[in-house]
């Protein structure tokens, strides 16, 4: 990944401002005419996807954050596969407990609460299940996703009679528990059925 700036190399302060603001860790080219011509930039902003040989396999304008669902990136996965790279698991965006409650009250949607503990094997297994099983990962989009620390938020664990670490709870808009993963531990088909049955 790299950025080609439309600013000339005689304006390094503008480039540095961008780097500082975005905490950029990828290469940035700032020679205006030569790089814009070399990379075929005709308008702003432009984006290109190159494979490992340097061949352009996609050119266009990246979707704005407010236009795209940050959990669905089929076009990017397709480009990665064209370039011979297996896409990494899609990251899950988790809300904290209070944000999840607020969102559920506002939308009347169902929450999925993940009770985790740092450096815990069971938590890691559940997290892998949520990200690496494509069917489950797809179903997560239909839930308000909440993650809590079972040790630090013990009152929430007790409220819902959850087990930790590594429990998953489906909670409806009325704050009632519809499903506890721990009750059906290791029964992945039952988890998928529950996610299907209670999806928003």
C-alpha positions in Angstrom: 0.0 0.0 0.0 1.3 3.5 -0.8 0.0 7.0 -1.2 0.8 9.3 -4.1 0.4 12.9 -3.1 -0.6 15.6 -5.4 1.6 18.0 -3.5 5.1 18.5 -4.8 8.1 17.5 -2.8 8.6 21.3 -2.2 5.7 21.1 0.3 6.8 18.5 2.8 4.9 20.1 5.7 1.6 19.1 4.0 2.7 15.5 3.6 3.9 15.4 7.2 0.6 16.8 8.4 -1.1 13.9 6.6 1.2 11.3 8.1 0.8 12.7 11.6 -3.0 12.9 11.4 -3.5 9.4 9.9 -0.6 7.7 11.6 0.4 6.4 8.2 2.9 3.6 8.2 3.0 2.9 4.4 5.2 4.5 1.7 4.2 8.0 0.6 5.3 9.5 -2.7 5.2 13.2 -3.1 6.8 14.1 -6.4 3.9 15.6 -8.2 4.3 15.3 -11.9 6.4 12.2 -12.3 4.5 9.9 -9.8 1.1 11.0 -11.0 2.1 10.2 -14.5 3.9 7.0 -13.6 0.8 5.6 -11.8 -1.7 7.0 -14.2 -3.6 9.2 -11.8 -6.2 11.2 -13.7 -8.4 12.4 -10.9 -8.6 12.7 -7.2 -8.9 10.6 -5.1 -7.6 7.6 -7.2 -6.9 4.1 -6.0 -5.1 1.2 -7.7 -4.7 -2.4 -6.7 -1.5 -4.1 -8.0 -0.5 -7.7 -7.8 3.0 -8.8 -6.8 4.3 -8.3 -10.3 3.1 -4.7 -10.4 0.2 -5.4 -12.8 -2.8 -3.2 -12.1 -5.8 -5.4 -11.5 -8.2 -2.7 -10.2 -8.5 1.1 -10.6 -11.2 3.3 -9.2 -12.3 5.3 -6.2 -12.4 3.6 -2.8 -15.8 3.8 -1.0 -16.1 6.4 1.7 -16.4 5.2 5.2 -20.0 6.4 5.5 -20.9 4.6 2.3 -19.6 1.2 3.0 -20.3 -1.6 5.5 -17.0 -2.1 7.2 -17.8 -5.8 7.7 -18.5 -6.6 4.1 -15.6 -6.3 1.7 -16.3 -8.9 -1.1 -14.7 -6.7 -3.7 -11.5 -6.5 -1.7 -11.4 -10.2 -1.0 -11.9 -10.8 -4.7 -9.0 -8.6 -5.6 -6.8 -10.3 -3.0 -7.6 -13.7 -4.5 -6.9 -12.4 -8.0 -3.5 -11.3 -6.7 -2.9 -14.8 -5.2 -3.4 -13.8 -1.6 -6.0 -15.5 0.7 -7.9 -12.7 2.5 -7.5 -12.5 6.3 -10.6 -12.9 8.5 -12.9 -9.9 8.5 -12.4 -8.0 11.7 -15.4 -7.7 14.0 -16.3 -4.3 15.3 -17.3 -4.6 18.9 -19.2 -2.1 21.0 -18.8 -1.8 24.8 -21.7 -2.8 27.0 -23.2 0.7 27.4 -23.0 1.4 23.7 -24.7 -1.9 22.9 -27.5 -1.1 25.4 -28.0 2.3 23.9 -28.0 0.9 20.3 -30.5 -1.8 21.3 -32.9 0.7 22.9 -32.6 3.0 19.8 -33.1 0.2 17.2 -35.0 -2.6 19.1 -32.4 -5.0 17.7 -30.9 -8.1 19.3 -27.4 -8.1 20.9 -24.7 -10.7 20.8 -22.5 -10.4 23.9 -19.1 -12.0 23.9 -17.8 -12.5 27.5 -14.0 -12.7 27.2 -10.9 -12.7 29.3 -7.4 -11.7 28.1 -4.9 -14.4 27.6 -7.5 -17.1 27.9 -7.6 -20.2 25.7 -11.4 -20.5 25.7 -11.8 -16.8 24.8 -9.3 -17.2 21.9 -11.2 -20.3 20.7 -14.5 -18.5 20.6 -12.9 -15.5 18.9 -11.4 -17.8 16.2 -14.8 -19.4 15.7 -16.5 -16.0 15.2 -13.9 -14.9 12.6 -12.9 -18.0 10.8 -16.2 -19.8 10.3 -17.6 -17.9 7.3 -21.2 -18.8 8.0 -21.0 -17.5 11.6 -19.0 -14.4 10.6 -21.7 -13.5 8.0 -24.5 -14.0 10.6 -22.8 -11.5 13.0 -23.8 -8.6 10.8 -27.4 -9.2 11.9 -26.5 -8.4 15.6 -25.4 -5.5 17.7 -22.0 -6.9 18.7 -20.9 -6.3 22.3 -17.7 -7.5 24.0 -17.2 -7.4 27.7 -14.3 -8.4 30.0 -15.7 -11.0 32.3 -13.2 -10.2 35.1 -13.7 -6.5 35.0 -17.5 -6.5 34.4 -18.5 -9.3 36.7 -21.9 -7.6 37.5 -22.9 -8.0 33.9 -21.8 -11.7 33.9 -24.0 -12.2 37.0 -26.9 -10.3 35.6 -27.2 -12.6 32.6 -25.9 -15.7 34.4 -23.2 -16.0 31.8 -20.1 -18.1 32.1 -16.7 -16.8 31.5 -14.4 -16.8 29.9 -15.6 -17.5 26.4 -19.4 -17.3 26.6 -21.7 -15.9 24.0 -25.1 -14.6 24.8 -28.0 -13.5 22.5 -30.0 -10.8 24.3 -33.3 -9.4 22.8 -34.4 -5.8 22.9 -36.3 -6.4 26.2 -33.0 -7.5 27.8 -34.0 -11.2 28.0 -31.4 -14.0 27.3 -32.4 -16.0 24.3 -29.4 -18.2 24.0 -26.2 -19.0 26.0 -23.4 -20.7 24.1 -22.1 -22.3 27.3 -25.3 -24.3 27.7 -24.5 -25.9 24.4 -20.7 -25.8 24.6 -19.0 -27.1 21.4 -22.4 -27.5 19.7 -21.5 -25.3 16.7 -24.7 -26.3 14.7 -26.8 -25.2 17.7 -24.9 -21.8 17.8 -25.5 -21.3 14.1 -29.2 -22.2 14.5 -29.6 -19.7 17.3 -27.9 -17.0 15.3 -30.2 -17.7 12.4 -33.3 -17.9 14.6 -32.7 -14.6 16.5 -31.2 -12.5 13.7 -32.5 -8.9 13.4 
